[in-house]
Amino acid sequence: MVIQYAFSGSTAKGIAVSVERGVVEGALGPGTALPPVRRLADDLGVSPGTVAAAYKELRRRGIVVTRGRGGTVVAPGPAVASRRPPKVPEGLRDLAGGHPDPALLPGLPPAVRFSPGARSHRSTPRLERLEETVRDWLRPDGVPVEHVTFAHGALDLIGRLLSVELRPGDAVAMEDPGYHHLLDLLTALGLRAVPVAVDGEGMRPDALQGALRAGVRAVVCSPRAQNPYGGCFSEERRDALAGLLCDEPDVLVVENDHGSAVAGVPLHTVTACGLTRWVHVRTVSKVLGPDLRWAAAACDPVTLARHDGRLLLTSGWVSHLLQEVVHELLVDDGTRASVAGARRAYGLRRDALLRELQQRGVAAHGGSGLNVWVPVEDESAVVNGLRSHGWWVAAGARFRLASAPGVRITTAGLEPADAARLASDFTAVLGESEATYGG
């Protein structure tokens, strides 16, 4: 394609400004290929090194990306809107949100004992008693706990680490299907997602091996409650993945244990297998409540220093008041009993739907967590068909990179008594879909 844009500049900075102006004005749209370095250097009468320096600066700032033989192109805009779920139509039973059942969340503690006395948040960003509670929380699952830190949720921590560790255009191995907000995050950071197929035990070793051979700089995986497929690491799968990752000391491994105490299965963590660069992230939004935007992380010392260094330059610290609330909940016996009850209820609800679907010959996946993934031929037909029966489920497109179509059903609020009716309606819709669209 011929670019109808007049590049200008006699210095690297000037050329970079020219390209950025073209992007801002819309003359250089997402995916537009920039001229090869030597050609643009000849056109502008500068050295190839000057153009190369300009392109390097543009890559660093996420304005362009380099695609090997595909050359340097304008980076795609953050596709956040494209993966956002549509609004739930009025009057429908919402099984698309992925959220915990509000009725199963523990109550907040009474007035937290918070002393506002003089303290330096920057010199003491983490409450010592919460650090020790976090270690007690992670240690029984085999996660190394020598170095821990906090963040404003998993996305906050993962986004900060990827922005520190990687540069625009770098590749990240991502579960496919996977968590749509993480896929959006990569796009916003100018990173490339390399799909890694999953099954009932999480990431498939053969798919991860392919991604590592493709040169990914980081791997983001879920050890249990994988969203949306529901997979969970077995010991054998964990060992197979760890064997591949231990051979890649420069690859950052991010283990996102978002389901933690309500996942319904034990944790088999790759972080206990001698990795060089790693972080285990654990949040409480599914366990204690979505408004508690807090995450704990255990990691290697280099990752800790890089994360906390960037945190210090941005938000500075996680609110001590929030830390006080989380600590009170984590050590409260009543809260622990409530979480245990929620874990049992979620397991019964998930298993009830899987059983009802299986009895009707519908294949579905959901070994842990709050969701069930059902492969289908036509996502729109199934979503719209279930809508006519009063159900609202999530089309799988926003979770997928290269995997086959499917729909995600959040079972967190689906009572076992309702599972049979949903499975019956689902079976009817599948029959209508196959008759209409030819299977």
C-alpha positions as CSV (number, residue, x, y, z in Angstrom):
1,M,0.0,0.0,0.0
2,V,1.3,3.4,-0.9
3,I,1.5,5.8,2.1
4,Q,0.2,9.3,1.2
5,Y,2.1,11.0,4.0
6,A,5.1,13.3,3.8
7,F,7.6,12.3,6.5
8,S,10.0,15.0,7.6
9,G,12.8,15.6,10.1
10,S,16.6,15.8,10.0
11,T,17.1,14.3,13.5
12,A,15.8,11.1,15.2
13,K,13.6,13.3,17.4
14,G,12.3,15.2,14.4
15,I,11.5,12.1,12.5
16,A,9.7,10.5,15.5
17,V,7.6,13.7,15.9
18,S,6.7,13.5,12.2
19,V,5.5,9.9,12.5
20,E,3.6,10.6,15.7
21,R,1.9,13.6,14.1
22,G,0.8,11.3,11.3
23,V,-0.7,8.8,13.7
24,V,-2.5,11.5,15.8
25,E,-4.0,13.1,12.7
26,G,-5.1,9.8,11.3
27,A,-2.9,9.8,8.2
28,L,-1.1,6.8,9.5
29,G,-3.7,4.3,10.7
30,P,-3.1,1.2,12.9
31,G,-1.2,-1.4,10.9
32,T,0.2,1.0,8.4
33,A,3.7,0.0,7.3
34,L,6.4,2.6,7.7
35,P,9.1,2.9,5.0
36,P,12.1,0.7,5.4
37,V,14.9,2.4,7.3
38,R,17.3,2.8,4.3
39,R,14.5,4.1,2.0
40,L,13.3,6.8,4.5
41,A,17.0,7.7,5.2
42,D,17.6,8.3,1.5
43,D,14.3,10.3,1.1
44,L,15.2,12.6,4.1
45,G,18.9,12.8,3.4
46,V,19.9,11.4,6.8
47,S,21.9,8.4,7.9
48,P,20.1,5.0,8.3
49,G,21.2,5.1,12.0
50,T,19.2,8.3,12.5
51,V,16.0,6.7,11.2
52,A,16.7,3.5,13.1
53,A,17.0,5.6,16.3
54,A,13.7,7.3,15.5
55,Y,11.9,4.0,15.0
56,K,13.5,2.7,18.3
57,E,12.1,5.6,20.2
58,L,8.6,5.1,18.6
59,R,8.7,1.5,19.6
60,R,9.7,2.3,23.2
61,R,6.7,4.6,23.4
62,G,4.3,2.1,21.9
63,I,3.5,4.1,18.8
64,V,4.9,1.5,16.4
65,V,5.7,-2.2,16.6
66,T,8.2,-4.3,14.6
67,R,6.9,-7.6,13.1
68,G,10.1,-9.3,11.8
69,R,9.9,-9.5,8.0
70,G,6.7,-7.5,8.2
71,G,8.7,-4.5,9.0
72,T,7.7,-1.6,11.3
73,V,4.1,-0.7,11.5
74,V,1.8,1.6,13.4
75,A,0.7,-0.1,16.6
76,P,-3.0,-1.0,16.9
77,G,-5.0,1.2,19.1
78,P,-6.0,-0.3,22.5
79,A,-8.9,-2.6,21.6
80,V,-10.5,-2.3,25.0
81,A,-14.0,-1.6,23.7
82,S,-13.9,-4.6,21.4
83,R,-13.7,-7.1,24.2
84,R,-16.0,-5.4,26.7
85,P,-19.1,-7.4,27.5
86,P,-22.4,-5.9,26.1
87,K,-24.9,-4.6,28.6
88,V,-27.2,-7.3,30.0
89,P,-30.7,-6.8,28.5
90,E,-33.4,-6.1,31.0
91,G,-35.3,-9.0,32.4
92,L,-32.6,-11.7,31.7
93,R,-30.9,-13.9,34.1
94,D,-27.3,-12.8,34.0
95,L,-24.8,-15.7,33.7
96,A,-22.2,-13.8,31.8
97,G,-20.4,-11.6,34.3
98,G,-17.9,-13.9,35.9
99,H,-18.5,-12.4,39.3
100,P,-19.0,-14.2,42.7
101,D,-22.4,-14.5,44.2
102,P,-23.0,-11.4,46.5
103,A,-24.9,-13.6,48.9
104,L,-21.8,-15.8,49.4
105,L,-19.4,-13.0,50.2
106,P,-18.4,-12.4,53.8
107,G,-19.5,-9.2,55.5
108,L,-17.0,-6.4,56.0
109,P,-15.6,-6.1,59.5
110,P,-16.9,-3.5,61.9
111,A,-15.0,-0.3,62.2
112,V,-11.4,-1.2,61.5
113,R,-8.9,-0.1,64.1
114,F,-6.9,2.3,62.0
115,S,-4.5,4.7,63.7
116,P,-3.9,7.8,61.6
117,G,-0.7,8.7,63.5
118,A,2.4,9.9,61.8
119,R,3.8,7.2,59.5
120,S,5.7,7.2,56.3
121,H,3.7,5.4,53.7
122,R,6.6,5.5,51.2
123,S,9.2,4.1,53.7
124,T,6.7,1.5,55.0
125,P,4.3,0.8,52.1
126,R,3.2,-2.6,53.5
127,L,1.8,-3.3,56.9
128,E,4.1,-5.8,58.6
129,R,1.2,-7.9,60.0
130,L,-0.4,-8.2,56.6
131,E,2.9,-9.3,55.1
132,E,3.1,-12.1,57.7
133,T,-0.6,-13.0,57.1
134,V,0.1,-13.2,53.4
135,R,3.0,-15.5,54.0
136,D,0.9,-17.7,56.2
137,W,-1.8,-17.7,53.3
138,L,0.6,-18.7,50.6
139,R,3.1,-21.0,52.4
140,P,0.8,-24.0,52.8
141,D,0.3,-24.1,49.0
142,G,4.0,-24.4,48.3
143,V,4.6,-20.8,47.1
144,P,8.0,-19.4,48.1
145,V,7.3,-16.5,50.4
146,E,10.6,-14.9,51.1
147,H,9.7,-11.8,49.0
148,V,6.1,-10.5,49.0
149,T,4.5,-7.3,47.8
150,F,1.0,-5.8,47.3
151,A,-0.8,-4.1,44.4
152,H,-4.2,-2.7,43.5
153,G,-5.4,-6.0,42.0
154,A,-4.0,-8.5,39.6
155,L,-4.3,-6.4,36.5
156,D,-2.6,-3.5,38.2
157,L,0.4,-5.7,39.2
158,I,0.6,-7.6,35.9
159,G,0.4,-4.4,33.8
160,R,3.1,-2.8,35.9
161,L,5.5,-5.7,35.6
162,L,5.0,-6.1,31.8
163,S,5.6,-2.4,31.3
164,V,8.8,-2.6,33.3
165,E,10.1,-5.9,31.9
166,L,9.0,-5.7,28.2
167,R,9.0,-3.2,25.4
168,P,6.2,-2.6,22.8
169,G,6.3,-5.3,20.2
170,D,7.5,-8.0,22.6
171,A,5.6,-11.2,22.7
172,V,3.7,-12.7,25.7
173,A,2.4,-16.3,25.9
174,M,-1.3,-16.1,26.8
175,E,-3.9,-18.7,27.5
176,D,-6.3,-19.3,24.6
177,P,-9.2,-19.0,25.4
178,G,-8.1,-16.6,28.2
179,Y,-9.1,-13.7,30.4
180,H,-10.3,-10.9,28.1
181,H,-9.1,-8.0,30.3
182,L,-5.6,-9.4,30.2
183,L,-5.8,-9.6,26.4
184,D,-6.9,-6.0,26.3
185,L,-4.1,-5.0,28.7
186,L,-1.5,-6.5,26.3
187,T,-2.9,-4.5,23.4
188,A,-2.9,-1.3,25.4
189,L,0.8,-1.9,26.3
190,G,1.7,-2.5,22.6
191,L,2.6,-6.2,23.3
192,R,1.8,-9.2,21.1
193,A,-0.2,-12.1,22.5
194,V,1.0,-15.5,21.4
195,P,-1.9,-18.0,21.9
196,V,-1.2,-21.1,24.0
197,A,-4.0,-23.7,23.9
198,V,-5.5,-24.9,27.1
199,D,-7.4,-28.0,28.2
200,G,-8.8,-29.3,31.5
201,E,-5.3,-29.1,33.1
202,G,-4.5,-25.6,32.0
203,M,-1.8,-24.6,29.4
204,R,-0.8,-27.5,27.1
205,P,2.9,-28.2,27.2
206,D,3.2,-28.6,23.4
207,A,1.5,-25.2,22.9
208,L,3.7,-23.6,25.5
209,Q,6.8,-25.1,23.9
210,G,5.8,-23.5,20.6
211,A,5.3,-20.1,22.2
212,L,8.8,-20.3,23.9
213,R,10.4,-21.2,20.5
214,A,8.6,-18.2,19.0
215,G,10.6,-16.0,21.5
216,V,8.0,-14.9,24.0
217,R,9.4,-12.7,26.8
218,A,6.8,-13.5,29.4
219,V,4.2,-16.2,30.1
220,V,0.9,-15.5,31.9
221,C,-0.9,-18.6,33.2
222,S,-3.7,-19.6,35.7
223,P,-2.9,-22.6,37.9
224,R,-6.6,-23.1,38.7
225,A,-10.0,-21.6,38.0
226,Q,-8.7,-20.8,34.5
227,N,-11.0,-18.2,33.0
228,P,-13.0,-19.1,30.9
229,Y,-12.2,-22.8,30.5
230,G,-12.0,-23.8,34.1
231,G,-8.8,-25.8,33.9
232,C,-6.5,-26.5,36.8
233,F,-2.9,-27.7,37.0
234,S,-2.4,-31.3,38.0
235,E,0.9,-32.2,39.5
236,E,1.9,-33.9,36.2
237,R,0.9,-30.9,34.1
238,R,2.7,-28.5,36.6
239,D,5.9,-30.5,36.3
240,A,5.7,-30.6,32.5
241,L,5.2,-26.9,32.2
242,A,7.9,-26.1,34.8
243,G,10.4,-28.3,32.9
244,L,10.0,-26.1,29.9
245,L,10.1,-22.8,31.8
246,C,13.2,-23.7,33.8
247,D,15.1,-23.9,30.5
248,E,14.1,-20.2,29.9
249,P,15.7,-18.2,32.7
250,D,15.1,-14.8,31.0
251,V,11.3,-15.4,30.6
252,L,9.1,-13.9,33.3
253,V,6.5,-16.3,34.5
254,V,3.3,-14.7,35.9
255,E,1.0,-17.2,37.8
256,N,-2.4,-15.6,38.3
257,D,-4.2,-17.4,41.1
258,H,-7.4,-15.2,41.0
259,G,-9.7,-17.9,42.2
260,S,-7.6,-19.0,45.2
261,A,-9.7,-20.0,48.1
262,V,-12.9,-20.5,46.1
263,A,-11.4,-22.4,43.1
264,G,-12.4,-25.7,44.6
265,V,-9.2,-27.6,43.9
266,P,-5.6,-27.6,45.4
267,L,-2.9,-25.4,44.0
268,H,-0.1,-26.9,42.1
269,T,2.2,-24.0,41.6
270,V,5.1,-23.7,39.1
271,T,6.7,-21.2,41.4
272,A,7.9,-24.0,43.6
273,C,9.9,-25.6,40.8
274,G,13.1,-23.5,40.8
275,L,12.2,-20.8,38.2
276,T,14.5,-17.9,37.8
277,R,12.0,-15.1,37.1
278,W,8.5,-15.6,38.5
279,V,5.6,-14.0,40.3
280,H,2.6,-15.6,42.0
281,V,-0.4,-13.2,42.1
282,R,-3.3,-13.8,44.5
283,T,-6.3,-11.5,44.7
284,V,-9.4,-11.3,46.9
285,S,-12.0,-9.9,44.6
286,K,-13.6,-13.4,44.0
287,V,-13.2,-14.4,47.7
288,L,-13.9,-11.3,49.8
289,G,-15.6,-8.9,47.4
290,P,-15.0,-7.2,44.0
291,D,-14.6,-3.8,45.6
292,L,-11.5,-4.9,47.6
293,R,-9.0,-4.0,44.8
294,W,-6.0,-5.6,46.5
295,A,-3.6,-8.3,45.4
296,A,-0.7,-10.0,47.1
297,A,2.3,-11.3,45.2
298,A,5.2,-13.5,46.0
299,C,8.1,-13.2,43.6
300,D,11.9,-13.5,43.0
301,P,14.0,-10.6,44.4
302,V,14.6,-8.9,41.0
303,T,10.9,-8.9,40.1
304,L,10.2,-7.5,43.6
305,A,12.6,-4.6,43.1
306,R,11.4,-3.7,39.7
307,H,7.7,-3.9,40.7
308,D,8.1,-1.8,43.9
309,G,10.4,0.7,42.1
310,R,7.7,1.4,39.5
311,L,5.0,1.4,42.1
312,L,6.9,4.0,44.1
313,L,7.0,6.3,41.1
314,T,3.2,6.0,40.4
315,S,0.6,5.4,43.1
316,G,3.3,5.0,45.7
317,W,1.7,2.4,47.9
318,V,-1.6,0.5,48.5
319,S,-3.8,2.3,51.0
320,H,-3.0,1.4,54.5
321,L,-6.7,1.5,55.3
322,L,-7.4,-1.0,52.6
323,Q,-4.6,-3.2,54.0
324,E,-6.2,-3.0,57.4
325,V,-9.5,-4.2,56.1
326,V,-8.0,-7.1,54.1
327,H,-6.0,-8.1,57.1
328,E,-9.0,-8.2,59.4
329,L,-10.9,-10.3,56.9
330,L,-8.0,-12.8,56.3
331,V,-7.5,-13.5,60.0
332,D,-11.2,-13.6,61.0
333,D,-12.6,-17.1,61.8
334,G,-16.1,-16.1,60.7
335,T,-14.8,-15.0,57.3
336,R,-12.8,-18.2,56.9
337,A,-16.0,-20.2,57.5
338,S,-17.9,-18.0,55.1
339,V,-15.3,-18.6,52.4
340,A,-15.3,-22.3,53.0
341,G,-19.1,-22.3,52.6
342,A,-18.8,-20.3,49.3
343,R,-16.2,-22.8,48.0
344,R,-18.6,-25.7,48.6
345,A,-21.6,-23.9,47.1
346,Y,-19.6,-22.9,43.9
347,G,-18.5,-26.5,43.5
348,L,-22.0,-27.8,43.8
349,R,-23.4,-25.2,41.3
350,R,-20.6,-25.8,38.7
351,D,-20.9,-29.6,38.9
352,A,-24.7,-29.5,38.7
353,L,-24.6,-27.7,35.4
354,L,-21.8,-29.9,34.0
355,R,-23.7,-33.0,35.0
356,E,-27.0,-31.8,33.4
357,L,-25.3,-30.9,30.2
358,Q,-23.4,-34.2,30.1
359,Q,-26.7,-36.1,30.6
360,R,-28.0,-34.4,27.5
361,G,-24.9,-35.1,25.4
362,V,-23.5,-31.6,25.5
363,A,-19.7,-31.4,26.0
364,A,-18.6,-28.8,28.6
365,H,-15.5,-27.9,30.6
366,G,-15.2,-26.5,34.1
367,G,-12.9,-28.4,36.5
368,S,-12.6,-25.4,38.9
369,G,-13.7,-21.9,39.5
370,L,-16.9,-20.0,38.8
371,N,-17.3,-20.6,35.1
372,V,-18.2,-23.4,32.6
373,W,-17.0,-23.3,28.9
374,V,-19.2,-24.9,26.3
375,P,-17.9,-25.3,22.7
376,V,-20.4,-24.4,20.1
377,E,-20.5,-23.9,16.4
378,D,-22.1,-20.5,16.3
379,E,-21.7,-18.3,19.3
380,S,-24.2,-15.6,18.3
381,A,-26.9,-18.2,17.5
382,V,-26.5,-19.8,21.0
383,V,-26.4,-16.5,22.8
384,N,-29.4,-15.1,21.1
385,G,-31.3,-18.4,21.4
386,L,-30.7,-18.5,25.1
387,R,-31.8,-14.9,25.4
388,S,-35.2,-16.0,24.1
389,H,-35.4,-18.4,27.0
390,G,-34.5,-15.7,29.5
391,W,-30.8,-16.5,30.0
392,W,-27.8,-14.2,29.2
393,V,-24.4,-15.9,28.7
394,A,-21.1,-14.6,27.4
395,A,-20.1,-15.2,23.7
396,G,-16.6,-16.6,23.6
397,A,-15.2,-14.3,21.0
398,R,-13.8,-11.8,23.5
399,F,-11.9,-14.6,25.3
400,R,-10.4,-16.2,22.1
401,L,-7.3,-15.6,20.1
402,A,-7.1,-18.7,17.8
403,S,-9.2,-21.2,19.6
404,A,-12.6,-22.6,18.5
405,P,-15.9,-20.9,19.3
406,G,-17.7,-21.4,22.6
407,V,-19.7,-19.6,25.3
408,R,-18.9,-19.0,28.9
409,I,-21.5,-19.6,31.6
410,T,-20.9,-18.2,35.0
411,T,-22.3,-20.7,37.5
412,A,-21.5,-18.7,40.7
413,G,-25.2,-17.7,41.2
414,L,-26.9,-20.6,39.4
415,E,-28.6,-22.8,42.0
416,P,-28.5,-26.5,41.3
417,A,-32.3,-26.5,41.0
418,D,-32.0,-24.2,38.0
419,A,-29.2,-26.2,36.2
420,A,-31.6,-28.7,34.7
421,R,-33.8,-26.0,33.1
422,L,-30.8,-24.2,31.7
423,A,-29.3,-27.4,30.3
424,S,-32.6,-28.2,28.7
425,D,-32.9,-24.8,27.1
426,F,-29.3,-25.0,26.0
427,T,-29.9,-28.4,24.3
428,A,-33.0,-27.0,22.5
429,V,-31.0,-23.9,21.3
430,L,-28.2,-26.1,20.0
431,G,-30.7,-28.1,18.0
432,E,-32.3,-25.0,16.6
433,S,-28.8,-23.6,15.8
434,E,-27.7,-26.7,13.9
435,A,-31.0,-26.8,11.9
436,T,-30.6,-23.1,11.0
437,Y,-26.8,-22.9,10.4
438,G,-26.1,-26.4,9.3
439,G,-24.2,-27.5,12.5
